[in-house]
């Protein structure tokens, strides 16, 4: 399939999103943008969140990890599943009871303004870096396999894609992306299933035969028994559980959609349904990864990692499969980027600017401010993607999980200390100092653990360690008695 035709299909896909955005954003206001007027259908939210959580990183990186880690990523996925139950039955009841628009208002009520602003700041940093890393990965694939052939520079590709996302989220916000994410998740899963079926047919394998063939090559090995390894099974499961609590339960983007559901019971149904489907979808991605490596071996293709899936899909498969890959890829791109852009705008407006409390601005003034913030974050996304292009790392998923350990750790520590302890924390900059010191201590431990602790390597349990150090610091600056 020619690059021109693929590019035309991408534009057509975007026009469909614009139509959906136009329909859903009519008569929208700031509450529509921030929390969808608390009127979102839980089934649509659950289905759309699959696309948001998986993103282009899962679509490209997870199949690529099979070559080096077999099905080891499933250890983390099991942890995710446990974490979603914690979010559903510990955090969601808290958010609904307090009737929160921004989940970080809990920190203000529990600890005061400094902790509140600190939590929101860590979210803004975390989500900006994570979302732009995911965005870079997908844009880079589109650039290498389509737009380089049309002599379109990388910066222009990035600019146009961000402009697309800006256009369909500018007015409706959450109200719009609940519907667009549902549409995009459908296309992404369709692309995944079609690619699996076609590759199995090319290898002349049924599903049981495919599983047996991958098992014979060792690809289906899940659990790593080496305690000193960073991918030891218990570390991965615990790390995955707490990454979910941090990156979903304490993330304004993910919770913004959940608290847009009418009531707590429906929001919990959304979370449990979503978590079950997520496990199955990740299994499919790992199955696809194993099949891709078997296919590559049969065709003597020496590509591994993030480049494996796009290279085979666009270079060795028929045009219709290449089309399904591109549609699946951009369907994975938009939900993670549009949700992040909307959530970051919401958090900055509500948490940093106090927009909902401003009495000096009418509804029109607040909407104008929100639009300016939305534009500013779009520009920040553009700059970050260009930086990731300059760094050019080939395994983005590992970067994201590592960054999550450093940035979501203080958030997890703040919420955990607030929920598990009644000790009041001293007001002032001490909270900010604790939350900044914890990641620095974690970095020193991670860099020197193998030397200090006889070959022991810290993996994704870094987030738990970071949270524990934050909680210890909060305990030191807290007093006795109830707040």
C-alpha positions as CSV (number, residue, x, y, z in Angstrom):
1,X,0.0,0.0,0.0
2,X,1.5,3.4,-1.0
3,X,2.4,6.0,1.6
4,X,0.0,8.5,-0.1
5,X,-3.0,6.1,0.3
6,X,-2.1,5.4,3.9
7,X,-1.8,9.1,4.6
8,X,-5.2,9.7,3.0
9,X,-6.8,7.0,5.2
10,X,-5.3,8.7,8.3
11,X,-6.9,12.0,7.3
12,X,-10.2,10.3,6.6
13,X,-10.1,8.7,10.1
14,X,-9.4,12.1,11.7
15,X,-12.4,13.7,9.9
16,X,-14.6,11.0,11.4
17,X,-13.3,12.0,14.9
18,X,-14.0,15.7,14.1
19,X,-17.6,14.8,13.2
20,X,-18.0,12.9,16.5
21,X,-16.5,15.8,18.4
22,X,-18.8,18.3,16.7
23,X,-21.9,16.3,17.6
24,X,-20.9,15.6,21.3
25,X,-19.5,19.1,22.1
26,X,-22.6,21.1,21.2
27,X,-23.9,23.1,24.1
28,X,-20.9,22.1,26.2
29,X,-19.5,24.2,29.1
30,X,-16.6,24.0,31.5
31,X,-18.3,21.1,33.5
32,X,-18.7,19.2,30.2
33,X,-14.9,19.7,29.6
34,X,-13.8,18.8,33.1
35,X,-16.2,15.9,34.2
36,X,-18.6,15.4,31.3
37,X,-21.5,16.9,33.4
38,X,-21.3,13.6,35.5
39,X,-23.5,12.0,32.9
40,X,-21.2,9.5,31.1
41,X,-22.3,5.9,30.4
42,X,-20.2,3.5,32.5
43,X,-20.0,0.9,29.6
44,X,-18.7,3.5,27.2
45,X,-16.1,4.7,29.8
46,X,-15.0,1.2,30.5
47,X,-14.5,0.3,26.8
48,X,-12.9,3.6,26.0
49,X,-10.4,3.4,28.9
50,X,-8.9,0.2,27.3
51,X,-7.6,2.4,24.4
52,X,-6.4,5.1,26.9
53,X,-4.5,2.6,29.1
54,X,-3.0,0.5,26.3
55,X,-1.9,3.3,23.9
56,X,0.6,3.1,21.1
57,X,3.2,1.8,23.6
58,X,1.3,-1.4,24.1
59,X,0.5,-1.7,20.5
60,X,4.1,-1.6,19.4
61,X,6.3,-2.2,22.5
62,X,4.6,-5.1,24.2
63,X,4.8,-7.5,21.2
64,X,8.5,-6.4,20.9
65,X,9.3,-7.4,24.5
66,X,8.5,-11.1,23.9
67,X,11.9,-11.6,22.2
68,X,13.8,-10.7,25.3
69,X,11.4,-11.3,28.2
70,X,9.0,-14.0,26.8
71,X,5.6,-13.5,28.3
72,X,7.2,-12.0,31.4
73,X,5.1,-8.8,30.9
74,X,2.1,-10.8,32.1
75,X,3.5,-10.6,35.6
76,X,3.0,-6.9,35.5
77,X,-0.5,-7.3,34.0
78,X,-1.5,-9.6,36.9
79,X,-0.4,-6.8,39.2
80,X,-2.4,-4.3,37.2
81,X,-5.5,-6.5,37.7
82,X,-5.0,-6.5,41.5
83,X,-4.4,-2.7,41.5
84,X,-7.7,-2.0,39.7
85,X,-9.6,-3.6,42.5
86,X,-7.8,-1.4,45.0
87,X,-8.8,1.7,42.9
88,X,-12.4,0.5,42.6
89,X,-13.0,-0.2,46.3
90,X,-10.7,2.2,48.1
91,X,-10.2,5.3,46.0
92,X,-13.4,5.6,44.0
93,X,-15.6,5.6,47.2
94,X,-13.4,8.4,48.6
95,X,-13.7,10.5,45.4
96,X,-17.4,10.2,45.2
97,X,-18.0,10.8,48.9
98,X,-16.0,14.1,48.6
99,X,-17.7,15.0,45.3
100,X,-14.4,15.8,43.7
101,X,-13.8,17.4,40.3
102,X,-10.0,17.2,40.7
103,X,-8.9,14.2,42.8
104,X,-6.1,16.2,44.3
105,X,-8.6,18.3,46.3
106,X,-8.5,15.4,48.7
107,X,-4.9,16.4,49.5
108,X,-6.0,19.9,50.2
109,X,-8.7,18.7,52.6
110,X,-6.3,16.3,54.3
111,X,-3.0,18.1,54.4
112,X,-3.5,21.7,53.2
113,X,-2.7,23.8,50.2
114,X,1.1,22.9,49.8
115,X,0.4,19.2,49.7
116,X,-2.5,19.8,47.3
117,X,-0.4,21.8,44.9
118,X,2.5,19.4,45.2
119,X,0.3,16.4,44.3
120,X,-1.1,18.2,41.3
121,X,2.4,19.3,40.2
122,X,3.7,15.7,40.3
123,X,0.7,14.6,38.3
124,X,1.3,17.3,35.7
125,X,5.0,16.3,35.4
126,X,4.2,12.6,35.3
127,X,1.4,12.7,32.8
128,X,3.2,15.2,30.5
129,X,6.3,13.0,30.3
130,X,4.4,9.7,30.0
131,X,1.9,11.0,27.4
132,X,4.5,12.6,25.2
133,X,6.7,9.4,25.3
134,X,3.7,7.4,24.1
135,X,2.9,10.0,21.5
136,X,6.5,10.1,20.2
137,X,6.6,6.3,19.7
138,X,3.5,6.3,17.4
139,X,4.4,9.4,15.5
140,X,7.9,8.0,14.9
141,X,6.4,4.9,13.4
142,X,4.1,6.9,11.1
143,X,7.1,9.1,10.2
144,X,9.4,6.2,9.3
145,X,7.0,4.1,7.3
146,X,4.7,6.7,5.7
147,X,5.7,10.4,5.9
148,X,9.5,10.0,5.2
149,X,8.4,8.6,1.9
150,X,6.4,11.8,1.3
151,X,9.3,14.0,2.4
152,X,7.4,15.4,5.3
153,X,9.7,16.5,8.2
154,X,9.2,15.0,11.7
155,X,8.4,18.3,13.3
156,X,5.6,19.0,10.8
157,X,4.1,15.5,11.4
158,X,4.1,16.2,15.1
159,X,2.6,19.6,14.7
160,X,-0.3,18.4,12.5
161,X,-1.2,15.4,14.7
162,X,-1.2,17.6,17.8
163,X,-3.4,20.1,15.9
164,X,-5.8,17.3,15.1
165,X,-6.0,16.3,18.7
166,X,-6.4,19.9,19.8
167,X,-9.3,20.5,17.4
168,X,-11.5,17.7,18.5
169,X,-10.9,18.1,22.3
170,X,-11.0,21.9,22.4
171,X,-14.6,22.3,23.3
172,X,-16.1,19.1,24.5
173,X,-13.2,17.7,26.7
174,X,-14.2,14.7,28.7
175,X,-17.7,14.7,27.2
176,X,-16.2,14.3,23.7
177,X,-13.4,11.8,24.5
178,X,-15.7,9.3,26.2
179,X,-17.2,8.8,22.7
180,X,-14.1,9.2,20.6
181,X,-12.1,6.8,22.8
182,X,-14.8,4.2,22.4
183,X,-14.6,4.5,18.6
184,X,-10.8,4.3,18.7
185,X,-10.7,1.3,21.0
186,X,-12.9,-0.6,18.6
187,X,-10.5,0.1,15.7
188,X,-7.5,-0.7,17.8
189,X,-8.8,-4.1,18.9
190,X,-9.9,-4.8,15.3
191,X,-6.4,-4.2,14.0
192,X,-4.9,-6.4,16.7
193,X,-7.3,-9.4,16.0
194,X,-6.9,-9.1,12.2
195,X,-3.1,-9.1,12.5
196,X,-3.1,-12.2,14.8
197,X,-5.5,-14.2,12.5
198,X,-3.5,-13.3,9.3
199,X,-0.1,-14.2,10.8
200,X,-1.5,-17.5,12.1
201,X,-2.8,-18.3,8.7
202,X,0.5,-17.5,7.1
203,X,2.3,-19.8,9.6
204,X,-0.5,-22.5,9.0
205,X,-1.3,-22.6,12.7
206,X,-4.5,-22.9,14.6
207,X,-4.8,-21.1,18.0
208,X,-3.8,-24.2,20.0
209,X,-1.0,-25.0,17.5
210,X,0.3,-21.4,17.9
211,X,0.4,-21.6,21.7
212,X,2.2,-24.9,21.5
213,X,4.7,-23.5,18.9
214,X,5.4,-20.5,21.2
215,X,5.8,-22.8,24.2
216,X,8.3,-24.9,22.3
217,X,10.5,-21.8,21.8
218,X,10.1,-20.8,25.4
219,X,8.1,-17.6,24.6
220,X,5.2,-18.5,26.9
221,X,7.3,-18.5,30.0
222,X,5.7,-16.0,32.4
223,X,7.3,-16.1,35.9
224,X,10.9,-15.2,36.7
225,X,12.1,-17.0,39.8
226,X,15.4,-15.1,40.2
227,X,15.0,-13.0,43.4
228,X,17.9,-10.7,42.5
229,X,16.5,-9.9,39.0
230,X,14.6,-6.7,38.4
231,X,11.9,-8.8,36.8
232,X,11.5,-11.3,39.7
233,X,7.8,-12.3,39.7
234,X,6.9,-10.9,43.1
235,X,8.5,-7.6,42.3
236,X,6.7,-7.4,39.0
237,X,3.2,-8.3,40.5
238,X,3.6,-5.9,43.4
239,X,5.1,-3.2,41.2
240,X,2.2,-3.6,38.6
241,X,-0.4,-3.4,41.4
242,X,1.0,-0.1,42.7
243,X,1.7,1.3,39.3
244,X,-2.0,0.8,38.6
245,X,-2.9,2.6,41.9
246,X,-0.6,5.4,41.0
247,X,-1.0,5.7,37.2
248,X,-4.8,5.1,37.3
249,X,-6.2,5.7,40.8
250,X,-4.1,8.8,41.5
251,X,-4.1,10.0,37.9
252,X,-6.5,12.9,37.1
253,X,-6.8,11.7,33.4
254,X,-8.0,8.2,34.3
255,X,-10.1,9.2,37.3
256,X,-11.6,12.2,35.4
257,X,-13.5,9.7,33.2
258,X,-14.5,7.5,36.1
259,X,-16.0,10.3,38.2
260,X,-17.8,11.5,35.1
261,X,-20.0,8.4,35.6
262,X,-23.4,9.1,37.3
263,X,-22.8,7.2,40.6
264,X,-20.2,5.1,42.5
265,X,-21.8,1.7,41.8
266,X,-21.6,2.2,38.0
267,X,-18.1,3.6,38.2
268,X,-17.0,0.5,40.1
269,X,-18.7,-1.7,37.5
270,X,-16.7,0.2,34.9
271,X,-13.4,-0.4,36.6
272,X,-13.9,-4.1,37.2
273,X,-15.1,-4.7,33.6
274,X,-12.3,-2.7,32.2
275,X,-9.6,-4.5,34.3
276,X,-10.9,-8.0,33.2
277,X,-10.8,-7.0,29.5
278,X,-7.4,-5.5,29.9
279,X,-5.9,-8.8,31.0
280,X,-7.3,-10.5,28.0
281,X,-6.2,-7.8,25.6
282,X,-2.6,-7.9,26.9
283,X,-2.6,-11.6,26.5
284,X,-3.5,-11.1,22.8
285,X,-0.6,-8.6,22.4
286,X,1.8,-11.1,23.9
287,X,0.5,-13.8,21.6
288,X,0.9,-11.5,18.7
289,X,4.5,-10.7,19.8
290,X,5.4,-14.4,19.9
291,X,3.8,-15.0,16.4
292,X,5.7,-12.0,15.0
293,X,9.0,-13.5,16.2
294,X,8.2,-16.9,14.7
295,X,7.1,-15.2,11.5
296,X,10.4,-13.1,11.5
297,X,12.4,-16.3,12.0
298,X,10.7,-18.1,9.1
299,X,11.3,-15.2,6.8
300,X,14.9,-14.5,8.1
301,X,14.0,-11.0,9.3
302,X,16.5,-9.8,11.9
303,X,14.4,-7.0,13.6
304,X,13.6,-7.0,17.3
305,X,12.0,-4.7,19.9
306,X,9.7,-1.7,19.0
307,X,10.5,-1.9,15.3
308,X,9.4,-5.5,14.9
309,X,5.6,-5.1,14.5
310,X,5.6,-2.1,12.2
311,X,8.4,-3.5,10.0
312,X,6.5,-6.8,9.4
313,X,3.1,-5.2,9.1
314,X,4.1,-2.6,6.6
315,X,6.9,-4.4,4.8
316,X,5.8,-8.1,4.6
317,X,2.0,-8.3,4.9
318,X,-0.6,-7.5,2.3
319,X,-2.0,-3.9,1.9
320,X,-5.2,-4.6,3.7
321,X,-3.3,-5.8,6.8
322,X,-1.0,-2.8,6.6
323,X,-4.1,-0.6,6.6
324,X,-5.5,-2.4,9.7
325,X,-2.1,-1.9,11.4
326,X,-2.1,1.8,10.7
327,X,-5.7,2.3,11.8
328,X,-5.0,0.2,15.0
329,X,-1.8,2.3,15.6
330,X,-3.4,5.7,15.3
331,X,-6.4,4.4,17.3
332,X,-4.0,3.6,20.0
333,X,-2.3,7.0,19.6
334,X,-5.3,9.4,20.0
335,X,-6.9,8.1,23.2
336,X,-3.8,8.4,25.3
337,X,-2.9,11.8,23.9
338,X,-6.4,13.4,23.9
339,X,-7.2,12.2,27.4
340,X,-3.8,13.4,28.7
341,X,-4.2,16.8,27.1
342,X,-7.7,17.2,28.6
343,X,-6.7,16.0,32.0
344,X,-3.6,18.3,32.2
345,X,-5.7,21.3,31.1
346,X,-8.3,20.4,33.8
347,X,-5.7,19.9,36.5
348,X,-3.8,23.1,35.8
349,X,-7.0,25.1,35.6
350,X,-8.6,23.7,38.7
351,X,-5.6,22.8,40.9
352,X,-3.0,25.5,40.0
353,X,-5.2,28.4,38.9
354,X,-8.2,27.6,41.1
355,X,-10.5,28.3,38.2
356,X,-13.6,26.9,39.7
357,X,-13.2,29.1,42.8
358,X,-12.5,32.3,40.9
359,X,-15.2,34.9,41.5
360,X,-13.6,37.5,39.4
361,X,-14.3,35.6,36.2
362,X,-17.7,34.8,34.6
363,X,-18.3,31.5,32.6
364,X,-16.9,33.2,29.4
365,X,-13.8,34.3,31.2
366,X,-13.2,30.9,32.7
367,X,-13.7,29.2,29.3
368,X,-11.2,31.6,27.7
369,X,-8.6,30.8,30.4
370,X,-9.2,27.1,29.9
371,X,-8.7,27.4,26.2
372,X,-5.4,29.3,26.6
373,X,-4.1,26.6,29.0
374,X,-5.2,23.9,26.5
375,X,-3.2,25.6,23.8
376,X,-0.2,26.0,26.1
377,X,-0.1,22.2,26.9
378,X,-0.4,21.4,23.2
379,X,2.8,23.5,22.7
380,X,4.5,21.7,25.6
381,X,3.5,18.3,24.1
382,X,5.1,19.4,20.8
383,X,8.4,20.3,22.5
384,X,8.5,17.1,24.5
385,X,8.0,14.9,21.5
386,X,10.8,16.7,19.7
387,X,13.1,16.0,22.7
388,X,12.1,12.3,22.7
389,X,13.0,12.2,19.0
390,X,16.4,13.6,19.8
391,X,16.9,11.0,22.6
392,X,15.7,8.2,20.2
393,X,15.3,5.3,22.7
394,X,14.1,2.0,21.2
395,X,12.2,0.7,24.2
396,X,9.8,3.4,25.4
397,X,7.7,1.1,27.6
398,X,10.7,0.6,30.0
399,X,11.2,4.4,30.1
400,X,7.6,5.0,31.0
401,X,7.6,2.4,33.8
402,X,10.8,3.7,35.2
403,X,9.6,7.3,35.1
404,X,6.3,6.2,36.8
405,X,8.3,4.9,39.7
406,X,10.0,8.3,40.3
407,X,7.0,10.6,39.6
408,X,4.0,8.7,40.9
409,X,5.8,7.5,44.0
410,X,5.3,10.7,46.0
411,X,1.7,10.9,44.9
412,X,1.1,7.3,46.2
413,X,2.9,8.2,49.4
414,X,0.7,11.3,50.0
415,X,-2.6,9.5,49.4
416,X,-1.5,6.4,51.3
417,X,-0.4,8.4,54.4
418,X,-3.6,10.4,54.2
419,X,-5.9,7.4,54.1
420,X,-4.0,5.1,56.5
421,X,-3.0,7.7,59.1
422,X,-4.8,10.4,61.0
423,X,-1.6,12.3,61.9
424,X,-1.8,16.0,60.8
425,X,1.1,17.1,58.7
426,X,2.9,20.4,59.4
427,X,1.9,23.2,57.1
428,X,4.5,24.9,54.9
429,X,7.2,23.8,52.4
430,X,8.1,20.7,54.4
431,X,5.7,18.5,52.4
432,X,7.2,19.7,49.1
433,X,10.7,19.0,50.4
434,X,9.8,15.4,51.4
435,X,8.2,14.7,48.0
436,X,11.2,16.0,46.1
437,X,13.7,14.2,48.4
438,X,12.1,10.8,48.0
439,X,12.7,10.4,44.3
440,X,16.3,11.5,44.7
441,X,16.9,8.9,47.4
442,X,15.3,6.3,45.2
443,X,17.5,7.2,42.3
444,X,20.6,6.7,44.5
445,X,19.3,3.4,45.7
446,X,18.4,2.2,42.2
447,X,21.8,3.1,40.8
448,X,23.8,1.5,43.7
449,X,21.6,-1.4,44.8
450,X,23.6,-4.1,42.9
451,X,26.8,-2.9,44.6
452,X,25.4,-2.3,48.0
453,X,23.1,-5.4,48.3
454,X,25.1,-8.2,46.6
455,X,23.7,-8.1,43.1
456,X,20.2,-7.2,44.0
457,X,18.5,-5.1,41.3
458,X,15.5,-2.8,41.8
459,X,12.8,-3.1,39.2
460,X,9.4,-1.6,38.9
461,X,9.0,-2.0,42.7
462,X,10.8,1.4,42.7
463,X,7.4,3.1,42.9
464,X,6.6,1.2,46.2
465,X,10.0,2.1,47.6
466,X,9.4,5.8,46.6
467,X,6.0,5.8,48.2
468,X,7.3,4.3,51.5
469,X,10.1,6.9,51.7
470,X,7.6,9.7,51.1
471,X,5.3,8.2,53.9
472,X,8.3,8.0,56.2
473,X,9.2,11.6,55.5
474,X,5.5,12.7,56.1
475,X,5.5,10.8,59.4
476,X,8.6,12.8,60.5
477,X,7.0,16.2,59.8
478,X,3.6,15.2,61.2
479,X,2.2,15.4,64.8
480,X,0.1,13.3,67.0
481,X,-3.6,13.3,67.2
482,X,-6.4,13.6,64.7
483,X,-6.8,16.4,62.2
